[in-house]
Amino acid sequence: MTLATQLSNQGVPCTLAEIDPGWKAVGAGLTLNGASLRAFEELGVLDQVRSAGHIHGGRKIHDIHGNVLREQAAYVPAADDMSAGGGILRPTLHRILSSATRASGATVRLGVTVDALSDTGGGVDVQFSDGTQGRFGLVVGADGLMSKVRRLAFPEAPAPVFTGQGCWRALFPKPRDVQTIWVFMDEGHKIGLNPISGDQMYMFLLESAPGNPWREPADWPELLRERMAPFGGLIGELRERVDHTTSVNYRPLESLLMSPPWHQGRIVLLGDACHATTPHAGYGAGLAVEDALCLARRLAEAGELGSRLERFTNERYPRCRAVLQGSLKVGELEMAQASVDTQLAASADLATVVREYA
Ligand SMILES: Cc1cc2nc3c(=O)[nH]c(=O)nc-3n(C[C@H](O)[C@H](O)[C@H](O)COP(=O)(O)OP(=O)(O)OC[C@H]3O[C@@H](n4cnc5c(N)ncnc54)[C@H](O)[C@@H]3O)c2cc1C
């Protein structure tokens, strides 16, 4: 959506093919960091994110009984504050980005995917799943972790790998005093609360999940209650409210890093399609938006297409790799039940990585 918006605004005719006929996002919360906010500012949607989501700085770390271990006071950050953070409901961000896409004039085709791609040098012939065909100067696979474009154009690319952890998310009304990210943790447990609007917050719970077991969606509320049982204080109170009406979501965490180049001829990948990280930096979506902005900048330049696409990967690869490595490290420390200080130090290093490359 970001790329379609930017390219259309640059006067480049653009078609977005989306497999979901309803063009919707899963109803969970999304954490944003300062770099993600900066990317939204460049795209021109930061004011909408700010008013429909919740932008904040500071952080409060608790033990699992709710006692405060460390506190960095909550504040409302300026747009260029790389320490900033925030949260938003995924469908809300989706509405903002899909409206921007429509407003840019991009052609949006819903309920279709690509069945075949043939790069003939001067363009790519695309066979769509609804039987139609098209010829395009560039095909961008921004189709997520299980990217079909990656499968079609990069058959040698690695498949996503399960990291060993699963992530639970649930939505709750926001108590007035939760104004920034609150983390509740000990060596073996971790829950976070993040405001996503003036009156809503989401909770994330990370767990080791050896063997990547299937969790039946109908059982998600009860399974989440079990996992919240060791926690007291506010989390204990929230646990009492979890029932079958609670919006709960479970996802195994998978990672992927494709070696450069991320293009082949006139076909290029971005976002989770070529680099998928875990949520430890709250940055997977932000990286995808940054990719799209970077690619749009390169495409606006003069010069041979191949070298502009090569520059795109060269600019993005080190940053995506650093975020992925730092995120995997935090996850490994959580699974190894490292001390709280060690886990927090690794999270601080990861935050520094995000700022250093910004
Ligand atoms: C549990 C969990 C928690 C996370 N938390 C955060 C967080 O707090 N903050 C954060 O920034 N990131 C988070 N992420 C990561 C974030 O969700 C992804 O990195 C981000 O969505 C990637 O964006 P994308 O546009 O590359 O792919 P996607 O968001 O997956 O979008 C791909 C789009 O392509 C469409 N599509 C898929 N296949 C096809 C096809 N064959 N043809 C046409 N269309 C297709 C999909 O329907 C979708 O609209 C989290 C991930 C997980 C698993």
The ligand as a Tripos MOL2 file, in Angstrom:
@<TRIPOS>MOLECULE
LIG
   53    58     1     0     0
SMALL
NO_CHARGES

@<TRIPOS>ATOM
      1 C1          2.7080  -12.1750   16.2440 C.3       1 LIG1
      2 C2          3.2720  -11.0330   15.4590 C.ar      1 LIG1
      3 C3          3.3360   -9.7780   16.0370 C.ar      1 LIG1
      4 C4          3.8780   -8.7080   15.3340 C.ar      1 LIG1
      5 N1          3.9320   -7.4900   15.9270 N.ar      1 LIG1
      6 C5          4.4450   -6.4520   15.2580 C.ar      1 LIG1
      7 C6          4.5000   -5.1730   15.8670 C.ar      1 LIG1
      8 O1          4.0770   -5.0100   17.0130 O.2       1 LIG1
      9 N2          5.0180   -4.1460   15.1500 N.ar      1 LIG1
     10 C7          5.4760   -4.3040   13.8720 C.ar      1 LIG1
     11 O2          5.9100   -3.3180   13.2570 O.2       1 LIG1
     12 N3          5.4400   -5.5080   13.2690 N.ar      1 LIG1
     13 C8          4.9280   -6.5770   13.9320 C.ar      1 LIG1
     14 N4          4.8740   -7.7890   13.3250 N.ar      1 LIG1
     15 C9          5.4010   -7.9330   11.9580 C.3       1 LIG1
     16 C10         4.4670   -7.3460   10.9050 C.3       1 LIG1
     17 O3          3.1640   -7.8750   11.0480 O.3       1 LIG1
     18 C11         5.0050   -7.6730    9.5160 C.3       1 LIG1
     19 O4          6.3950   -7.4850    9.4850 O.3       1 LIG1
     20 C12         4.3600   -6.7700    8.4720 C.3       1 LIG1
     21 O5          2.9660   -6.9930    8.4220 O.3       1 LIG1
     22 C13         4.9760   -7.0480    7.1060 C.3       1 LIG1
     23 O6          4.3420   -6.2380    6.1600 O.3       1 LIG1
     24 P1          4.2880   -6.6910    4.6360 P.3       1 LIG1
     25 O7          3.5350   -5.6150    3.9340 O.co2     1 LIG1
     26 O8          5.6230   -7.0860    4.1520 O.co2     1 LIG1
     27 O9          3.4270   -8.0360    4.6350 O.3       1 LIG1
     28 P2          1.9350   -8.2690    5.1090 P.3       1 LIG1
     29 O10         1.5280   -7.3170    6.1670 O.co2     1 LIG1
     30 O11         1.8220   -9.7330    5.3760 O.co2     1 LIG1
     31 O12         1.0670   -7.8870    3.8410 O.3       1 LIG1
     32 C14         1.0650   -8.7030    2.6960 C.3       1 LIG1
     33 C15        -0.1810   -8.3930    1.8910 C.3       1 LIG1
     34 O13        -0.1290   -9.1960    0.7050 O.3       1 LIG1
     35 C16        -1.3440   -9.9340    0.5770 C.3       1 LIG1
     36 N5         -0.9990  -11.2040   -0.0800 N.ar      1 LIG1
     37 C17        -0.4490  -12.3010    0.4660 C.ar      1 LIG1
     38 N6         -0.2580  -13.2480   -0.4670 N.ar      1 LIG1
     39 C18        -0.6980  -12.7340   -1.6300 C.ar      1 LIG1
     40 C19        -0.7660  -13.2220   -2.9610 C.ar      1 LIG1
     41 N7         -0.3520  -14.4480   -3.2900 N.pl3     1 LIG1
     42 N8         -1.2670  -12.4160   -3.9190 N.ar      1 LIG1
     43 C20        -1.7180  -11.1560   -3.6010 C.ar      1 LIG1
     44 N9         -1.6930  -10.6440   -2.3680 N.ar      1 LIG1
     45 C21        -1.1730  -11.4240   -1.4070 C.ar      1 LIG1
     46 C22        -1.8430  -10.1220    2.0040 C.3       1 LIG1
     47 O14        -3.2400  -10.3730    2.0210 O.3       1 LIG1
     48 C23        -1.4750   -8.7730    2.6080 C.3       1 LIG1
     49 O15        -2.4460   -7.7900    2.3490 O.3       1 LIG1
     50 C24         4.3600   -8.8920   14.0060 C.ar      1 LIG1
     51 C25         4.2840  -10.1560   13.4050 C.ar      1 LIG1
     52 C26         3.7470  -11.2130   14.1260 C.ar      1 LIG1
     53 C27         3.6870  -12.5740   13.4730 C.3       1 LIG1
@<TRIPOS>BOND
     1     1     2 1
     2     2     3 ar
     3     2    52 ar
     4     3     4 ar
     5     4     5 ar
     6     4    50 ar
     7     5     6 ar
     8     6     7 ar
     9     6    13 1
    10     7     8 2
    11     7     9 ar
    12     9    10 ar
    13    10    11 2
    14    10    12 ar
    15    12    13 ar
    16    13    14 ar
    17    14    15 1
    18    14    50 ar
    19    15    16 1
    20    16    17 1
    21    16    18 1
    22    18    19 1
    23    18    20 1
    24    20    21 1
    25    20    22 1
    26    22    23 1
    27    23    24 1
    28    24    25 2
    29    24    26 1
    30    24    27 1
    31    27    28 1
    32    28    29 2
    33    28    30 1
    34    28    31 1
    35    31    32 1
    36    32    33 1
    37    33    34 1
    38    33    48 1
    39    34    35 1
    40    35    36 1
    41    35    46 1
    42    36    37 ar
    43    36    45 ar
    44    37    38 ar
    45    38    39 ar
    46    39    40 ar
    47    39    45 ar
    48    40    41 1
    49    40    42 ar
    50    42    43 ar
    51    43    44 ar
    52    44    45 ar
    53    46    47 1
    54    46    48 1
    55    48    49 1
    56    50    51 ar
    57    51    52 ar
    58    52    53 1
@<TRIPOS>SUBSTRUCTURE
     1 LIG1         1 GROUP 0 **** ****
